[in-house]
Amino acid sequence: MKPTRREFGASALVGLAPKTDRKTEGGFVFESQERGHLLRDHARMAAPRERVKVPVVIVGGGVAGLSAAWRMDKRGFHNFVLLEMEQQAGGNARSGQNEISAYPWAAHYLPVPDKNETLVRELCEELGLLQDGVWSERWLCHSPQERLFLHGRWQDSIEPSIGLTTDDARQFKHFEERIAEFHASGAFRIPMEEGMAKSTDRERQLDRVTMGEWMRREGLYSPYLKWFIDYSTRDDYGTHAEDISAWAGLHYFAARAPEDKGPLTWPEGNGWIVKKLLAKLGKYVRTGSMVYKIQPAGRRWEILTEKTLYESDFVIYAAPTFLASWLIDPAPPRWPIDSAPWLTANLTLDRWPANKGLEYAWDNVIYNSPALGYVIATHQSVAMHRPETVWTFYWALADGNAADQRRILLGGDWNWWKEKIFADLERAHPDIRQCVKRMDIFRIGHAMPRPLPGTIFHPERQRRAKPAGSLVYANCDLSSLSLFEEAQYRGVKAAEHVLRLVG
């Protein structure tokens, strides 16, 4: 439900009245929803003042767009530009910095890629993360990696282990055995297209039911296991297990090698990778360049921004695919994949809250919370212990219809969301309000694709996922999986297609 007038009033009073609470500074960041809604509403835009001819234009500066630029630059093709609406490239891999630490605004780690993930390993070698087959210990997540607040104290690992019955443990074991079978089948891979080519009809049928339905068929009803699986699907897809495609839900667990020793992480999360890429590719990037129309002009394309009209032979469309029907003329078929709303907050603390149980970890999750917990930006620091730290808090608005959840996301003011976040963290840290001096909140209306049943094998998704013609799609939502590896794969494949046509 939307926040009521009474809730707004109560939250305002909570923020002002208690004399024991310290004042918390902060506000919203990256508030660009109004500009995006101009595109949705087909608002009249300023006519471009200049015309520029360039053979290739990349639309969108997230990981997919940057990966397309990385591939073309590495192959020796330099006659292109990348257009990004925001003032900072990186999309969901953007980051920030304050006097204490750098911190992520969304994506905060990279799973250690196995030997089959050649593109990611190629990039990791280039960035110095992988040398002679050895991963840099500096950027492998330090211990302890993760913990769960359960039954009043912190336990090691996010998988529940305290208070399980014999039947709970049996169901966890059965689930692990089924995941091992799916992993061995080769149908669940990263990038996902490589696995889909090996899918049998039985595995394709998994896209027709929800993860919740599959669990009931398997006799998996343990509340601890159901919470663990639901947390995982909310974490990667912003969607409950009861709503997600079973194929997508199983891919989360079965696509990666069980002996994976990662992840790789940095204080600023995947913003570290973006900074490295921009150091090399920044000369091609035009930030603050919102594309509002892409239209054919004879055998070429015109890409219109408020300042410049770009005339190009090829377009790599790496922006979110659902925007294509608003930007491209003539409009392509409606994109069949919904997207999940998301909220991220960075909390600056000048002292650490009280803690019960296991010591602080990099990733910290509260059992049965509607949110997803927090990661600690200073966890990777090799400096002496400091009283100050930065926590990045995550909340996927997964309850019900995504459009309704977006209204809630944008309907609550900063103080209302601040109180929601504090109330959630107080479950594990009763004194959290006395520790936080600043809270900045990032509201993402369309954070990631939601692979609902029928999404993975939808004909329109499969059609756009295959590069063709002089306008080619490249966003990670072509995979319907919001993963760094999928965004990189889509960007690189689009670039290679264009390079073949350029000759």
C-alpha atoms as one frame of an Amber mdcrd trajectory, in Angstrom:
protein
   0.000   0.000   0.000   1.036   3.608  -0.469   2.145   5.414   2.704  -0.912
   7.001   4.293  -1.172  10.573   5.500  -1.054   9.272   9.064   2.184   7.347
   8.339   3.755  10.425   6.793   2.757  12.501   9.817   3.967   9.901  12.274
   7.317   9.560  10.558   7.767  13.338  10.568   7.075  13.440  14.298   9.469
  10.581  14.914  12.163  12.474  13.052  11.665  15.685  15.053  10.287  14.868
  18.485  12.510  12.398  20.402  15.225  14.361  22.204  17.291  11.214  22.662
  17.702  10.709  18.910  20.545  12.487  17.163  19.800  14.427  14.009  20.517
  12.484  10.826  21.480  14.459   7.733  20.889  13.239   4.203  18.631  13.222
   1.172  17.884  11.538  -2.132  20.566  11.119  -4.826  20.405  10.640  -8.621
  16.795  11.829  -8.772  16.253  11.599 -12.536  12.764  10.073 -12.613  11.192
  13.230 -14.013  13.498  13.195 -17.038  12.711   9.544 -17.652   8.994  10.278
 -17.429   9.395  12.915 -20.151  10.382  10.065 -22.468   7.471   7.931 -21.311
   5.009  10.775 -21.900   6.516  11.728 -25.284   7.029  15.285 -24.086   8.239
  17.923 -26.511  12.037  18.171 -26.267  14.467  20.889 -27.293  15.653  20.618
 -30.882  19.357  19.713 -31.221  21.618  22.682 -31.997  24.343  20.748 -33.812
  24.749  17.722 -36.064  27.621  15.234 -35.705  28.422  12.332 -38.019  29.952
   9.250 -36.413  29.829   5.640 -37.674  28.674   4.017 -34.409  26.656   5.356
 -31.478  26.253   3.422 -28.229  23.127   4.442 -26.279  23.495   3.784 -22.549
  26.564   3.918 -20.331  25.947   1.056 -17.927  28.087  -2.085 -17.865  26.624
  -3.294 -21.182  27.393  -0.049 -23.004  30.853   0.214 -21.474  31.538  -3.417
 -22.434  30.591  -2.689 -26.047  32.975   0.278 -25.994  35.684  -1.871 -24.362
  35.423  -4.469 -27.106  35.497  -2.002 -30.003  38.395  -0.038 -28.540  40.340
  -3.233 -27.881  39.762  -4.380 -31.470  41.216  -1.113 -32.743  37.947   0.599
 -33.746  37.778   4.109 -32.274  35.220   5.988 -34.361  32.249   5.878 -32.000
  30.618   7.722 -29.106  28.759   6.485 -26.025  25.771   8.567 -24.855  24.719
   8.449 -21.193  21.733  10.307 -19.737  23.165  10.635 -16.224  26.112  12.787
 -15.205  27.980   9.639 -14.137  28.355   6.521 -16.278  28.089   3.044 -14.795
  24.355   2.455 -14.379  23.767   0.088 -11.466  27.547  -0.108 -10.950  27.938
   3.550  -9.980  29.648   4.461  -6.726  30.241   7.348  -4.344  32.902   8.606
  -1.947  32.983  10.536   1.319  35.618  11.404   3.907  35.517   7.847   5.301
  35.346   5.512   2.307  34.240   4.860  -1.229  30.949   2.928  -1.377  28.645
   1.295  -3.966  25.257   2.566  -5.054  24.030  -0.842  -6.193  26.170  -3.697
  -7.585  28.813  -4.458  -4.978  30.656  -7.622  -6.030  31.752  -9.853  -8.887
  31.554 -13.635  -8.421  34.857 -15.304  -9.257  34.279 -16.487 -12.846  34.989
 -20.108 -13.712  37.152 -21.090 -16.685  34.153 -21.184 -19.029  33.450 -17.476
 -18.473  36.139 -16.347 -20.860  34.997 -12.745 -21.371  34.917 -11.915 -17.669
  38.281 -13.574 -17.115  39.727 -11.607 -20.025  38.633  -8.371 -18.366  39.876
  -9.529 -14.952  43.320 -10.250 -16.394  43.384  -6.821 -18.001  42.495  -5.192
 -14.655  45.146  -7.136 -12.738  42.638  -9.204 -10.767  43.844 -12.466 -12.310
  47.513 -13.085 -13.007  48.915 -16.421 -14.193  45.738 -18.163 -13.063  45.922
 -16.738  -9.512  43.294 -14.365  -8.126  44.433 -11.273  -6.252  44.038 -11.860
  -2.515  43.684  -8.101  -2.102  40.280  -8.091  -3.745  38.917 -11.498  -2.785
  36.368 -10.825  -0.043  38.032 -10.823   3.373  36.701 -12.997   6.192  34.162
 -13.099   7.667  32.214 -12.851   4.413  28.587 -13.088   5.482  26.363 -13.599
   8.490  22.655 -13.883   9.377  20.782 -12.396  12.350  18.592 -15.271  13.526
  16.962 -16.008  16.889  18.433 -12.902  18.493  22.074 -13.268  17.469  24.375
 -13.392  14.459  25.381 -16.713  12.922  27.991 -17.482  10.254  26.679 -17.763
   6.661  23.396 -16.465   5.215  22.017 -20.008   5.028  20.123 -20.580   8.325
  21.759 -23.103  10.644  20.481 -22.265  14.150  17.315 -23.994  15.350  16.810
 -26.278  12.337  14.942 -29.524  12.896  16.026 -32.838  11.400  13.378 -32.374
   8.721  14.634 -28.859   7.907  18.150 -30.225   7.453  16.844 -33.059   5.248
  15.102 -30.574   2.962  18.207 -28.399   2.660  20.149 -31.514   1.668  17.521
 -32.503  -0.896  17.599 -29.000  -2.390  21.400 -29.095  -2.633  21.253 -32.473
  -4.390  18.757 -31.176  -6.956  20.892 -28.079  -7.569  23.932 -30.307  -8.142
  21.937 -32.250 -10.766  20.916 -29.046 -12.554  24.486 -27.757 -12.481  25.798
 -31.021 -13.944  23.250 -30.868 -16.789  25.037 -27.862 -18.304  21.681 -26.180
 -19.017  22.317 -23.489 -16.412  25.364 -21.503 -17.411  26.792 -17.995 -17.434
  26.272 -16.508 -19.938  22.816 -18.022 -19.962  22.555 -18.382 -23.754  25.291
 -21.033 -23.694  23.282 -23.133 -21.283  19.959 -22.635 -23.030  21.385 -24.279
 -26.140  21.726 -27.477 -24.082  18.285 -27.290 -22.472  15.939 -30.234 -22.790
  12.173 -29.806 -22.991  11.955 -30.839 -19.344  14.215 -27.968 -18.344  12.339
 -25.542 -20.588   9.143 -26.488 -18.776  10.639 -24.939 -15.639  10.051 -21.518
 -17.172   6.297 -22.160 -17.154   5.945 -22.495 -13.381   7.016 -20.368 -10.442
   9.849 -21.236  -8.106   7.264 -21.621  -5.335   5.352 -24.208  -7.387   8.543
 -26.142  -8.095   9.420 -26.183  -4.395   6.025 -27.603  -3.475   6.433 -30.322
  -6.122   9.774 -31.212  -4.528   8.294 -31.317  -1.027  10.310 -28.305   0.141
   8.258 -26.555   2.805  10.802 -25.811   5.563  10.282 -22.152   6.632  14.050
 -21.695   6.847  14.630 -23.049   3.334  11.694 -21.078   1.910  13.097 -17.888
   3.439  16.601 -18.625   2.108  15.385 -19.197  -1.455  13.058 -16.194  -1.310
  15.882 -13.978  -0.035  18.031 -15.146  -2.948  15.443 -14.357  -5.640  14.711
 -10.953  -4.097  18.446 -10.272  -3.989  19.102 -10.988  -7.689  15.706 -10.383
  -9.287  13.837  -8.071  -6.910  11.035 -10.657  -6.923   9.632 -13.218  -4.489
  10.168 -16.922  -5.114   6.396 -17.322  -5.369   6.418 -15.052  -8.433   9.698
 -15.840 -10.180  10.182 -18.300 -13.042  11.448 -21.607 -11.626  14.068 -21.658
 -14.398  15.411 -18.284 -13.232  15.233 -19.267  -9.576  17.207 -22.447 -10.186
  19.705 -20.597 -12.391  20.622 -18.446  -9.374  21.888 -21.543  -7.550  22.901
 -23.925 -10.361  24.845 -21.638 -12.724  27.952 -21.232 -10.595  30.506 -23.806
  -9.508  29.884 -24.962  -5.910  33.579 -24.535  -5.056  33.530 -20.835  -6.057
  35.856 -19.100  -3.580  34.846 -15.498  -4.262  33.501 -13.029  -4.506  35.709
 -10.183  -5.682  34.726  -6.938  -4.004  35.916  -3.396  -3.387  34.876  -0.531
  -1.073  32.981   1.046  -3.992  31.682  -2.299  -5.252  31.593  -2.698  -9.014
  32.216   1.022  -9.273  35.889   0.006  -9.062  35.553  -1.806 -12.401  33.675
   1.131 -13.922  36.436   3.550 -12.885  39.055   1.331 -14.509  37.045   1.119
 -17.721  36.367   4.861 -17.814  40.067   5.609 -17.362  40.555   4.032 -20.781
  37.201   4.685 -22.448  36.269   8.087 -21.053  37.238   9.838 -24.300  34.259
   8.188 -26.024  31.702   8.921 -23.279  29.263  11.846 -23.395  27.457  12.102
 -20.057  24.414  14.316 -19.570  23.263  13.268 -23.060  19.700  11.984 -22.837
  18.633  10.339 -26.083  14.975  11.089 -26.741  14.563   9.730 -30.265  16.227
   7.216 -32.582  14.883   7.293 -36.119  15.920   6.003 -39.534  17.238   8.511
 -42.075  17.574   6.649 -45.331  20.105   3.878 -44.717  21.475   5.583 -41.615
  20.193   6.464 -38.151  19.556   9.774 -36.413  20.049   9.790 -32.638  18.591
  12.934 -31.077  19.666  14.493 -27.781  18.773  17.964 -26.498  22.113  19.338
 -27.670  23.241  17.177 -30.553  21.800  15.119 -33.391  24.141  12.224 -34.137
  24.055  10.698 -37.616  25.380   7.138 -37.626  25.500   3.913 -39.622  25.027
   1.685 -36.572  23.370   1.955 -33.156  24.174  -0.261 -30.176  21.159   0.145
 -27.927  22.477  -0.655 -24.436  19.872   1.302 -22.459  17.064  -0.609 -20.668
  15.146  -2.402 -23.391  11.688  -1.357 -22.180  12.599   2.233 -23.138  13.006
   1.238 -26.792   9.298   1.601 -27.561   9.484   5.210 -26.290  12.671   6.122
 -28.162  12.799   4.199 -31.431  10.694   5.208 -34.412   8.955   3.134 -35.619
   8.371   1.600 -32.200   9.362  -2.063 -31.801   6.952  -4.550 -30.183   6.281
  -3.942 -26.512   9.017  -5.423 -24.320   7.495  -8.385 -22.417   9.732  -8.237
 -19.328   8.749  -6.252 -16.236  11.311  -4.503 -14.024  11.716  -4.356 -10.258
  11.815  -1.195  -8.109  14.683  -0.960  -5.675  16.032   1.232  -2.901  19.638
   1.614  -1.766  20.878   3.752   1.112  24.392   4.624   2.207  24.661   5.183
   5.949  27.661   7.032   7.350  28.342   5.948  10.941  30.735   7.636  13.373
  30.657   4.628  15.694  29.766   0.956  15.411  26.422  -0.224  16.891  26.197
  -2.853  19.595  26.631  -6.366  18.251  25.504  -9.770  19.541  27.052 -12.978
  18.280  29.422 -13.277  15.346  31.624 -10.277  14.535  30.748  -7.918  11.708
  30.991  -9.444   8.214  31.085  -7.936   4.747  27.465  -8.971   4.012  24.962
  -8.786   6.899  21.377 -10.066   6.548  18.441 -10.079   8.979  16.162 -13.135
   8.891  12.544 -12.432   7.897  13.311  -8.801   7.092  11.486  -7.229   4.134
  14.861  -5.724   3.176  18.076  -7.450   2.092  20.535  -6.289   4.746  23.707
  -4.273   4.299  27.311  -4.562   3.149  30.167  -2.733   4.884  32.249  -0.574
   2.551  35.228  -0.485   4.921  35.370  -4.280   5.248  38.093  -4.559   2.596
  40.234  -1.875   4.208  43.691  -2.978   5.332  44.096   0.088   7.571  43.948
   0.032  11.352  40.459  -0.154  12.879  38.543   3.113  12.682  35.376   4.032
  14.565  33.820   5.442  11.378  32.335   3.273   8.644  29.868   3.268   5.746
  27.076   0.721   5.345  25.233   0.175   2.053  21.664  -0.944   2.745  19.490
  -2.733   0.140  15.725  -3.073  -0.163  13.924  -4.737  -3.096  10.260  -3.709
  -3.235   9.035  -7.167  -4.200   5.518  -7.255  -2.725   2.823  -7.357  -5.397
   2.603  -5.479  -8.666   5.833  -3.712  -9.648   4.004  -0.580 -10.834   2.300
  -0.242  -7.441   5.622  -0.717  -5.676   7.152   2.041  -7.805   4.426   4.386
  -6.588   5.332   3.511  -3.003   9.023   3.975  -3.752   8.488   7.461  -5.150
   5.597   8.351  -2.831   7.522   8.252   0.436   9.633  11.304   1.241  13.200
  10.992   2.542  12.157  11.102   6.203   9.564   8.357   5.688  12.143   6.058
   4.079  14.755   6.955   6.701  12.376   5.748   9.425  11.624   2.543   7.507
  15.335   1.783   7.204  16.066   2.548  10.850  13.120   0.399  11.982  14.433
  -2.534   9.970  18.008  -2.225  11.259  16.810  -1.891  14.867  15.867  -5.574
  14.746  19.577  -6.358  15.086  21.030  -3.011  16.205  18.762  -1.278  18.765
  21.163   1.685  19.067  21.564   2.277  15.304  19.981   5.766  15.432  22.715
   6.963  17.770  25.447   5.817  15.376  24.344   7.210  12.004  25.167  10.810
  11.161  24.104  10.740   7.513  21.829   8.668   5.286  21.668   9.158   1.514
  19.004   7.248  -0.407  18.926   6.150  -4.051  15.503   5.233  -5.479  15.655
   3.068  -8.624  12.268   2.682 -10.282  13.458   0.110 -12.831  16.451  -1.526
 -11.177  16.504  -4.948 -12.819  14.472  -7.305 -15.019  11.910  -9.537 -13.286
  12.013 -12.979 -14.973   8.426 -14.044 -14.330   7.159 -17.376 -15.723   7.379
 -17.443 -19.516  10.064 -14.770 -19.670  13.182 -16.833 -20.367  11.849 -18.584
 -23.469   9.614 -15.729 -24.637   9.965 -15.350 -28.453  10.443 -11.570 -28.308
  13.226 -11.865 -25.736  14.958 -14.504 -27.832  14.537 -12.445 -31.004  16.097
  -9.276 -29.614  18.840 -11.248 -27.885  20.245 -12.231 -31.300  22.230  -9.333
 -32.817  20.821  -8.406 -36.231  20.716  -5.400 -38.522  22.211  -1.954 -38.014
  20.432  -1.323 -34.699  21.333  -3.987 -32.186  20.213  -4.439 -28.574  22.723
  -4.957 -25.790  21.274  -4.486 -22.280  21.540  -7.228 -19.633  17.739  -7.452
 -19.590  18.066  -9.357 -22.874  19.090 -12.181 -20.549  16.330 -11.232 -18.060
  19.089 -11.684 -15.445  20.670  -8.626 -13.855  24.240  -9.892 -13.662  27.532
  -8.178 -14.513  28.508 -11.147 -16.655  25.287 -10.981 -18.672  25.617  -7.224
 -19.239  29.205  -7.660 -20.392  28.270 -10.556 -22.693  25.432  -8.603 -24.331
  27.610  -5.533 -24.844  30.494  -7.510 -26.324  28.279  -9.558 -28.650  26.588
  -6.401 -29.937  29.986  -4.775 -30.544  31.312  -7.832 -32.401  28.214  -7.866
 -34.615  28.704  -4.192 -35.501  32.421  -4.669 -36.126  31.641  -7.447 -38.610
  29.299  -5.131 -40.496  31.755  -2.226 -40.371  34.384  -4.556 -41.785
